[in-house]
Amino acid sequence: MKDTFTKADLVEASLAALTQVAELVTPLTAAQWESETPCPGWRVADVVAHLADFESFLSGTPRSTHEPDWTTLPHVVSDAGKFIELGVYARRESTKSEQVAELRELIALRRAILNADTGDLASQVRGPFGAPITLERALTMRAFDTWVHEQDIRDAIDQPGGWSGLPFEVALSVLISALPVVWGKNSRPPIGAVLNVVIIDLASEVFIRLDDDGRARFIASAEPTVQLSISVKDLVHRMCGRVAADDPNFVARIEVSGSDDLVHRLINGMVVTP
């Protein structure tokens, strides 16, 4: 499993993730297209609209500024959520064929733009919310966001897949890199406490310790204060907020040891996406 990526890797991951979504949704029935996804408030159609919106914006196309009646969209709870929802709302009356065509056109456009880019991963580019960010972060987050939303679509239509390849590896690396925040900030453990996360179906594990300066860091190994054994699918679904901390089926699938209070804070603090 890769955890470092070249510019070529990240370009390919971001484009491959979009292509996988386009291929997945092209044959969907009308009922599947309207299916509710685990992403709060969004159907499959809305997920595709969101992906098209961000890729269009990153390509330089102005976004719609027409606002919906926010009281009809209770899943939108922040300014960032409102920003994201504008692009979805602008495409809500588009047909499936129109949205799929737009997405495919944007894949071709993004490929041309990215292949022509001569900057390195540290170069500054337009970010999804308008502010400049590094090319590395932009490509990483687009691959992550697209792959996670592919899983939303797959869950909605009951077509599992996508758990290998560069988009998956980039997405998983993003979540693994967020575990020190989950442990040190969200879980609020005592200084010196060690979290051991075992991803059982990947035969992979990490150790994270909260150091004296109040920051959590990866370490080689240590006696764990809390140990969490979890499948990669459950790790993704929980860290992306697609399954509740108290969902009985989720709770039954994971194995966790440590003090009840600290375990509770860990499981409740695992969500890292907006």
C-alpha beads as a LAMMPS data file, in Angstrom:
LAMMPS data file: protein, C-alpha beads

274 atoms
273 bonds

1 atom types
1 bond types

-500.0 500.0 xlo xhi
-500.0 500.0 ylo yhi
-500.0 500.0 zlo zhi

Masses

1 110.0

Atoms # bond

1 1 1 0.000 0.000 0.000
2 1 1 1.539 3.296 -1.112
3 1 1 1.772 6.246 1.257
4 1 1 3.954 8.598 -0.799
5 1 1 2.945 9.794 -4.232
6 1 1 4.604 11.544 -7.151
7 1 1 2.971 14.265 -9.196
8 1 1 2.205 11.694 -11.891
9 1 1 0.598 9.438 -9.279
10 1 1 -1.642 12.206 -7.970
11 1 1 -2.650 13.426 -11.422
12 1 1 -3.574 9.886 -12.400
13 1 1 -5.383 9.257 -9.102
14 1 1 -7.552 12.370 -9.457
15 1 1 -8.435 11.624 -13.080
16 1 1 -8.917 7.893 -12.534
17 1 1 -11.290 8.583 -9.638
18 1 1 -13.437 10.812 -11.860
19 1 1 -13.376 8.266 -14.680
20 1 1 -14.478 5.519 -12.290
21 1 1 -17.471 7.617 -11.263
22 1 1 -18.397 8.378 -14.880
23 1 1 -18.211 4.688 -15.798
24 1 1 -20.205 3.721 -12.699
25 1 1 -23.112 6.115 -13.254
26 1 1 -23.447 5.912 -17.053
27 1 1 -25.595 2.719 -17.057
28 1 1 -27.698 3.600 -14.004
29 1 1 -31.472 3.396 -14.194
30 1 1 -33.629 6.412 -13.398
31 1 1 -34.410 4.922 -9.989
32 1 1 -30.717 4.372 -9.216
33 1 1 -29.898 7.917 -10.336
34 1 1 -32.399 9.230 -7.784
35 1 1 -31.266 6.900 -4.968
36 1 1 -30.365 8.459 -1.628
37 1 1 -26.688 8.133 -0.715
38 1 1 -25.044 7.979 2.740
39 1 1 -23.897 11.568 2.151
40 1 1 -26.555 13.560 4.052
41 1 1 -29.155 15.187 1.820
42 1 1 -27.699 13.993 -1.472
43 1 1 -28.961 11.598 -4.112
44 1 1 -26.628 9.955 -6.620
45 1 1 -27.478 12.808 -9.012
46 1 1 -26.375 15.369 -6.416
47 1 1 -23.052 13.621 -5.826
48 1 1 -22.293 13.720 -9.555
49 1 1 -23.346 17.382 -9.673
50 1 1 -20.964 18.188 -6.814
51 1 1 -18.024 16.487 -8.505
52 1 1 -18.717 18.278 -11.780
53 1 1 -19.068 21.605 -9.978
54 1 1 -15.700 21.429 -8.262
55 1 1 -13.843 20.219 -11.369
56 1 1 -15.488 23.002 -13.380
57 1 1 -14.503 25.602 -10.783
58 1 1 -10.906 24.355 -10.668
59 1 1 -10.811 24.660 -14.451
60 1 1 -11.641 28.352 -14.210
61 1 1 -15.382 28.379 -14.925
62 1 1 -17.357 30.842 -12.765
63 1 1 -19.796 29.184 -10.366
64 1 1 -23.458 29.927 -10.002
65 1 1 -24.203 32.298 -7.121
66 1 1 -27.976 31.752 -7.119
67 1 1 -28.955 30.631 -3.631
68 1 1 -31.740 28.174 -2.800
69 1 1 -34.086 28.503 0.132
70 1 1 -31.714 27.183 2.772
71 1 1 -34.590 26.270 5.088
72 1 1 -35.508 23.483 2.630
73 1 1 -31.997 21.975 2.902
74 1 1 -31.488 21.045 6.564
75 1 1 -28.333 19.061 5.767
76 1 1 -26.546 22.346 4.972
77 1 1 -25.268 23.548 8.350
78 1 1 -22.218 25.728 7.597
79 1 1 -20.895 28.354 5.211
80 1 1 -18.678 25.724 3.610
81 1 1 -21.746 23.552 3.142
82 1 1 -23.562 26.435 1.477
83 1 1 -20.628 27.005 -0.860
84 1 1 -20.646 23.345 -1.861
85 1 1 -24.421 23.205 -2.247
86 1 1 -24.532 26.102 -4.750
87 1 1 -23.020 23.952 -7.500
88 1 1 -25.338 21.064 -6.708
89 1 1 -28.394 23.312 -6.697
90 1 1 -27.381 24.837 -10.047
91 1 1 -27.518 21.365 -11.639
92 1 1 -30.611 20.037 -9.890
93 1 1 -32.788 20.345 -12.986
94 1 1 -30.206 18.807 -15.313
95 1 1 -30.911 15.383 -16.762
96 1 1 -28.723 12.382 -16.123
97 1 1 -27.401 12.448 -19.695
98 1 1 -26.533 16.144 -19.361
99 1 1 -24.700 15.617 -16.088
100 1 1 -22.769 12.583 -17.306
101 1 1 -21.801 14.422 -20.489
102 1 1 -20.598 17.392 -18.448
103 1 1 -18.544 15.144 -16.187
104 1 1 -16.891 13.389 -19.143
105 1 1 -16.110 16.730 -20.790
106 1 1 -14.564 17.958 -17.552
107 1 1 -12.409 14.841 -17.242
108 1 1 -10.968 15.573 -20.684
109 1 1 -10.491 19.245 -19.810
110 1 1 -8.830 18.511 -16.479
111 1 1 -6.535 15.967 -18.134
112 1 1 -5.424 18.576 -20.677
113 1 1 -4.882 21.220 -17.985
114 1 1 -2.981 18.907 -15.663
115 1 1 -0.834 17.394 -18.410
116 1 1 0.132 20.891 -19.553
117 1 1 1.052 22.003 -16.026
118 1 1 4.822 22.256 -15.590
119 1 1 4.829 23.158 -11.899
120 1 1 5.964 20.833 -9.157
121 1 1 3.827 19.621 -6.276
122 1 1 4.746 22.697 -4.204
123 1 1 3.423 25.139 -6.809
124 1 1 0.338 27.180 -5.934
125 1 1 -2.967 26.515 -7.690
126 1 1 -6.600 27.439 -7.173
127 1 1 -8.196 25.366 -4.436
128 1 1 -11.781 24.035 -4.410
129 1 1 -12.908 26.896 -2.155
130 1 1 -11.058 29.567 -4.137
131 1 1 -7.985 30.139 -1.950
132 1 1 -4.576 29.138 -3.330
133 1 1 -3.184 25.809 -2.142
134 1 1 -0.321 23.591 -3.254
135 1 1 -0.789 21.401 -6.285
136 1 1 -0.055 18.392 -4.076
137 1 1 -2.907 19.228 -1.716
138 1 1 -5.287 20.064 -4.556
139 1 1 -4.698 16.779 -6.370
140 1 1 -4.721 14.744 -3.156
141 1 1 -7.975 16.210 -1.923
142 1 1 -9.708 15.872 -5.291
143 1 1 -8.711 12.199 -5.514
144 1 1 -9.874 11.684 -1.922
145 1 1 -13.179 13.518 -2.313
146 1 1 -14.020 11.807 -5.595
147 1 1 -13.170 8.331 -4.333
148 1 1 -15.230 8.802 -1.158
149 1 1 -18.187 9.968 -3.241
150 1 1 -17.745 6.968 -5.527
151 1 1 -18.265 4.856 -2.416
152 1 1 -21.384 6.905 -1.600
153 1 1 -22.770 6.022 -5.031
154 1 1 -21.789 2.373 -4.703
155 1 1 -23.471 2.148 -1.306
156 1 1 -26.619 3.777 -2.699
157 1 1 -26.931 1.324 -5.602
158 1 1 -25.463 -1.695 -3.764
159 1 1 -22.533 -2.186 -6.150
160 1 1 -19.402 -2.675 -4.009
161 1 1 -16.019 -1.999 -5.578
162 1 1 -13.174 0.447 -5.908
163 1 1 -11.146 -0.860 -2.967
164 1 1 -7.851 -0.989 -4.852
165 1 1 -5.840 1.200 -7.192
166 1 1 -4.350 4.685 -6.906
167 1 1 -7.550 6.591 -5.970
168 1 1 -8.152 4.193 -3.071
169 1 1 -4.509 4.358 -1.957
170 1 1 -4.516 8.166 -1.973
171 1 1 -7.835 8.321 -0.124
172 1 1 -6.690 5.870 2.536
173 1 1 -3.428 7.778 2.987
174 1 1 -5.446 10.946 3.678
175 1 1 -7.453 9.197 6.399
176 1 1 -4.417 7.532 7.967
177 1 1 -2.600 10.883 8.057
178 1 1 -5.574 12.345 9.953
179 1 1 -5.374 9.789 12.779
180 1 1 -2.988 11.902 14.917
181 1 1 -5.646 14.651 14.923
182 1 1 -8.310 12.083 15.791
183 1 1 -6.225 10.851 18.706
184 1 1 -4.502 13.971 20.017
185 1 1 -7.200 16.605 19.443
186 1 1 -10.557 14.848 19.154
187 1 1 -10.055 12.051 21.675
188 1 1 -8.234 14.177 24.302
189 1 1 -6.108 11.366 25.784
190 1 1 -3.571 11.888 28.598
191 1 1 0.025 12.730 27.709
192 1 1 1.900 9.596 26.682
193 1 1 -1.228 7.669 25.697
194 1 1 -0.800 5.441 22.654
195 1 1 -3.411 4.519 20.059
196 1 1 -2.925 1.367 17.997
197 1 1 -5.167 1.089 14.921
198 1 1 -5.147 -2.304 13.229
199 1 1 -6.729 -2.476 9.767
200 1 1 -7.537 -6.145 9.875
201 1 1 -8.198 -6.885 6.194
202 1 1 -5.061 -5.034 5.051
203 1 1 -2.806 -6.642 7.675
204 1 1 -1.648 -3.119 8.499
205 1 1 -1.340 -1.153 11.721
206 1 1 -0.171 2.214 13.039
207 1 1 0.798 3.505 16.474
208 1 1 0.204 7.105 17.552
209 1 1 1.372 8.699 20.822
210 1 1 0.378 12.006 22.411
211 1 1 3.717 13.645 23.251
212 1 1 4.623 16.107 25.999
213 1 1 4.078 19.107 23.722
214 1 1 0.418 18.134 23.294
215 1 1 0.813 16.877 19.722
216 1 1 0.101 13.330 18.601
217 1 1 2.626 11.664 16.321
218 1 1 3.170 8.337 14.597
219 1 1 5.670 6.089 16.361
220 1 1 7.137 2.711 15.469
221 1 1 5.325 0.789 18.229
222 1 1 4.482 0.827 21.930
223 1 1 2.120 -0.736 24.435
224 1 1 -1.271 0.675 23.405
225 1 1 -3.517 2.606 25.742
226 1 1 -6.341 1.995 23.274
227 1 1 -6.339 -0.567 20.493
228 1 1 -8.865 -0.461 17.663
229 1 1 -9.172 -3.357 15.217
230 1 1 -11.332 -2.401 12.268
231 1 1 -11.897 -3.236 8.606
232 1 1 -10.810 -0.702 6.014
233 1 1 -14.430 -0.222 4.936
234 1 1 -15.582 0.540 8.481
235 1 1 -12.588 2.848 8.979
236 1 1 -13.507 4.821 5.847
237 1 1 -17.213 4.913 6.644
238 1 1 -16.671 6.085 10.222
239 1 1 -13.969 8.670 9.457
240 1 1 -16.128 10.071 6.651
241 1 1 -19.222 10.186 8.847
242 1 1 -21.143 7.611 6.815
243 1 1 -21.861 5.393 9.822
244 1 1 -22.850 6.552 13.308
245 1 1 -20.608 5.852 16.277
246 1 1 -23.445 4.024 18.027
247 1 1 -24.682 2.049 15.010
248 1 1 -25.106 -1.437 16.503
249 1 1 -23.868 -3.236 13.396
250 1 1 -20.735 -1.047 13.276
251 1 1 -20.105 -1.548 16.989
252 1 1 -20.475 -5.317 16.582
253 1 1 -17.919 -5.420 13.759
254 1 1 -15.074 -3.559 15.459
255 1 1 -12.871 -4.711 18.331
256 1 1 -11.634 -2.111 20.784
257 1 1 -9.840 -2.212 24.135
258 1 1 -9.017 0.475 26.666
259 1 1 -10.849 2.603 29.193
260 1 1 -14.518 3.040 28.336
261 1 1 -14.334 6.838 28.461
262 1 1 -11.320 7.103 26.166
263 1 1 -12.732 4.529 23.760
264 1 1 -15.993 6.507 23.645
265 1 1 -14.107 9.731 22.846
266 1 1 -12.084 7.969 20.150
267 1 1 -15.041 6.440 18.327
268 1 1 -17.033 9.665 18.543
269 1 1 -14.083 11.755 17.426
270 1 1 -13.145 9.749 14.337
271 1 1 -15.022 11.853 11.757
272 1 1 -12.628 14.121 9.827
273 1 1 -14.702 15.179 6.805
274 1 1 -17.069 18.195 6.724

Bonds

1 1 1 2
2 1 2 3
3 1 3 4
4 1 4 5
5 1 5 6
6 1 6 7
7 1 7 8
8 1 8 9
9 1 9 10
10 1 10 11
11 1 11 12
12 1 12 13
13 1 13 14
14 1 14 15
15 1 15 16
16 1 16 17
17 1 17 18
18 1 18 19
19 1 19 20
20 1 20 21
21 1 21 22
22 1 22 23
23 1 23 24
24 1 24 25
25 1 25 26
26 1 26 27
27 1 27 28
28 1 28 29
29 1 29 30
30 1 30 31
31 1 31 32
32 1 32 33
33 1 33 34
34 1 34 35
35 1 35 36
36 1 36 37
37 1 37 38
38 1 38 39
39 1 39 40
40 1 40 41
41 1 41 42
42 1 42 43
43 1 43 44
44 1 44 45
45 1 45 46
46 1 46 47
47 1 47 48
48 1 48 49
49 1 49 50
50 1 50 51
51 1 51 52
52 1 52 53
53 1 53 54
54 1 54 55
55 1 55 56
56 1 56 57
57 1 57 58
58 1 58 59
59 1 59 60
60 1 60 61
61 1 61 62
62 1 62 63
63 1 63 64
64 1 64 65
65 1 65 66
66 1 66 67
67 1 67 68
68 1 68 69
69 1 69 70
70 1 70 71
71 1 71 72
72 1 72 73
73 1 73 74
74 1 74 75
75 1 75 76
76 1 76 77
77 1 77 78
78 1 78 79
79 1 79 80
80 1 80 81
81 1 81 82
82 1 82 83
83 1 83 84
84 1 84 85
85 1 85 86
86 1 86 87
87 1 87 88
88 1 88 89
89 1 89 90
90 1 90 91
91 1 91 92
92 1 92 93
93 1 93 94
94 1 94 95
95 1 95 96
96 1 96 97
97 1 97 98
98 1 98 99
99 1 99 100
100 1 100 101
101 1 101 102
102 1 102 103
103 1 103 104
104 1 104 105
105 1 105 106
106 1 106 107
107 1 107 108
108 1 108 109
109 1 109 110
110 1 110 111
111 1 111 112
112 1 112 113
113 1 113 114
114 1 114 115
115 1 115 116
116 1 116 117
117 1 117 118
118 1 118 119
119 1 119 120
120 1 120 121
121 1 121 122
122 1 122 123
123 1 123 124
124 1 124 125
125 1 125 126
126 1 126 127
127 1 127 128
128 1 128 129
129 1 129 130
130 1 130 131
131 1 131 132
132 1 132 133
133 1 133 134
134 1 134 135
135 1 135 136
136 1 136 137
137 1 137 138
138 1 138 139
139 1 139 140
140 1 140 141
141 1 141 142
142 1 142 143
143 1 143 144
144 1 144 145
145 1 145 146
146 1 146 147
147 1 147 148
148 1 148 149
149 1 149 150
150 1 150 151
151 1 151 152
152 1 152 153
153 1 153 154
154 1 154 155
155 1 155 156
156 1 156 157
157 1 157 158
158 1 158 159
159 1 159 160
160 1 160 161
161 1 161 162
162 1 162 163
163 1 163 164
164 1 164 165
165 1 165 166
166 1 166 167
167 1 167 168
168 1 168 169
169 1 169 170
170 1 170 171
171 1 171 172
172 1 172 173
173 1 173 174
174 1 174 175
175 1 175 176
176 1 176 177
177 1 177 178
178 1 178 179
179 1 179 180
180 1 180 181
181 1 181 182
182 1 182 183
183 1 183 184
184 1 184 185
185 1 185 186
186 1 186 187
187 1 187 188
188 1 188 189
189 1 189 190
190 1 190 191
191 1 191 192
192 1 192 193
193 1 193 194
194 1 194 195
195 1 195 196
196 1 196 197
197 1 197 198
198 1 198 199
199 1 199 200
200 1 200 201
201 1 201 202
202 1 202 203
203 1 203 204
204 1 204 205
205 1 205 206
206 1 206 207
207 1 207 208
208 1 208 209
209 1 209 210
210 1 210 211
211 1 211 212
212 1 212 213
213 1 213 214
214 1 214 215
215 1 215 216
216 1 216 217
217 1 217 218
218 1 218 219
219 1 219 220
220 1 220 221
221 1 221 222
222 1 222 223
223 1 223 224
224 1 224 225
225 1 225 226
226 1 226 227
227 1 227 228
228 1 228 229
229 1 229 230
230 1 230 231
231 1 231 232
232 1 232 233
233 1 233 234
234 1 234 235
235 1 235 236
236 1 236 237
237 1 237 238
238 1 238 239
239 1 239 240
240 1 240 241
241 1 241 242
242 1 242 243
243 1 243 244
244 1 244 245
245 1 245 246
246 1 246 247
247 1 247 248
248 1 248 249
249 1 249 250
250 1 250 251
251 1 251 252
252 1 252 253
253 1 253 254
254 1 254 255
255 1 255 256
256 1 256 257
257 1 257 258
258 1 258 259
259 1 259 260
260 1 260 261
261 1 261 262
262 1 262 263
263 1 263 264
264 1 264 265
265 1 265 266
266 1 266 267
267 1 267 268
268 1 268 269
269 1 269 270
270 1 270 271
271 1 271 272
272 1 272 273
273 1 273 274
